Amino acid sequence: MNPLASMNPLASGLVRTFRGLRTGDPQLILMGAALLAFAWLRSRPSEKVLIYKKTLKEGQAVNVRFDQPS
């Protein structure tokens, strides 16, 4: 196994998937597919946007209200 594959979910997923296909091991195929899906989800840009930022002093609190359900 590639020593760098353990640090990279994309490489590890590819190695495990292809090894599972070669040997016919369904658990290895599924684990590789899960790692590939995880790598794909991590590579997508986040759509979260910072709306407001404030540093609170000791003893202050924040109240958060949602006007529309998410």
Sequence and secondary structure as in RCSB ss.txt:
>XXXX:A:sequence
MNPLASMNPLASGLVRTFRGLRTGDPQLILMGAALLAFAWLRSRPSEKVLIYKKTLKEGQAVNVRFDQPS
>XXXX:A:secstr
  TTTTT HHHHHHHHHHHHHHHT HHHHHHHHHHHHHHHHHHS             TT       SS  
